[in-house]
Amino acid sequence: MNWRWIVEQQTEHTAVIHTVKRYIYSGRSKYQQIDIIETEDYGVCLILDGKVQSSTIDEFIYHEALVHPPMVTHPSPKSVLIVGGGEGATAREVLKHSCVERLVMVDLDEEVVKLSRTYIPQLSEGVFEDKRFNLVIGDGRAYLEKCRERFDVIIVDVTDPLREGPSYLLYTKQFYELVKRALNPEGVMVTQATSTFYSSKSYCVIYNTLKNTFPVARAYSAWVPSYNSLWGFVMASLKHDPLSLSEHDVAQRLRQRGVTGLKFYTPDYHQALFKMPLYVRKQLEEEKDIATDDNPTFMPA
């Protein structure tokens, strides 16, 4: 039997192997290696620099966990900025909230956007044609440096902080200060924050960096099967605390905004996302390092 495999490194010593059912696309953009494959267990996967970004089988877990907690935490998010999110699934979840009037997505790699629209259109479900959606191809940090617009919610959905990757300077205090400046007075932001296990140091540093930048910072997580890990997220806010929301509050906001079709995030699960195992809580509490442009954090592989 002629098996083909793709190997995804977690650390120098650990990797996950996926059987490749079909190669759909493989090439390199100006910024990164892009592969789109069909696997036996996870369906079609978008892979950037050897890391699975989205799989059609379980991407809803990651994207709902990333988007809905901060969207619900803000009482009425009308303007939203996504930094990254090229495949369009993050935008798909944002636009489920009827209160959103304007969504800007800034992605560095036009090839990722084009290839995702061509080969995995089920991830975006037509959001690129939504009148509220505005696509900007460019560097997210440069956009924020020049931006005079203010947003209610900013979602940072970029690739992991790899030494040779394009995104490691989007996890530093200097970058988070730019995000803070671009928020409205009641603004909320969130970032994907890597594996809570394989890159626990990076996860804790990202949390500590945001804790030292915003009045409110909350770490949370969700198990994502295609990442083979409990995946970390960090939400930060200028005012609102996600832990202040009851199940009733969450249900009411989702209902008022007409949010339907969710498969992961529910009102009774909102608080649970922020409950960490003891060993992770201790790591978060004990972390002292802050990521800066001169001393960024990196994943181990």
Steps between C-alpha positions, in 0.01 A plus 500: 500500500646834392437721807597864486556694819540854622690555824415794727762577763376596847844518660845378395409162643127459424306502175154414372473300178201535268420263216456697179202379302547761228730793431290793383761777491861553600703815442681787661382859523720800578455428868448129568453146375136425420359149475139395460443128547219257559559272797325183614392630842480880473370559151658782298773686689670833443863469612739795529869444562426143599232591758133406460296821506151378420342164429149466362411242767576700817579862404171608656646430845793736456308775322199501731730499804704786358210721389192465716638551854637849416203588279256409777711674765454831319142623558453625143788447255435698185852525357744209491857459378656163422878486470572188297218250446574456130280195442192702600364275777561757774310759297222245448448472875521877561232573244255267674451791742238725341621801699823512296488785250861496379763225491855560379733204442869574448702204378861504390487218247270548204581147381349347813180697442476407131583133549259464790219655296581267211559170674326528842205736445301323772721674758384849403142421393473808280621765747724658238183616324336637816449878477629545855830329416811693395819316398839668528809319375791622708699479818269507802748682718569767237123540458456564872792744507325716240139429596288784637181294512391356834344157544279336759666160460840405356574134428859391442487178300852467367744212463703378796810690618760298309858624468490493121131589471329831416305548826726497806497880534120483535538356851701778664415779739568760231245334272243468778541871576403568138196275541405682820526837328271381219219397735202706603475581874306179572701295251585131523779308327595135472794306362566139430780412738650161396491163673458497878724191512753483216569872518389575854774760543375701202140471618586631844720779364223616266258508793746685724575751225131579455448510877764771514336694214125493572287554814335159446668187361355149506659178375280222366527187291325240287604153386556502122547145369690594182747700713540199732490736796302706743529828310554829672332836451533828690232767515579851619268793558494866589191453716291186465583170670379179333474337843227748599259350246248244619355224286186711469702804383675298230177338381325836484775664296522213254122500460473877456768493231347207314805276543405148394665188366771473766649154558745569784436821693188507719379723785566233763852440365613864505623497861647151460740617229679713759546219753856370484662186641701573813840454335411749225366752753827476692706553186294806408526645851875443525598634157704822524630549145349750259543465123653807335629578153854454629414185694204326329352165595534201268337160477745213542447370145 
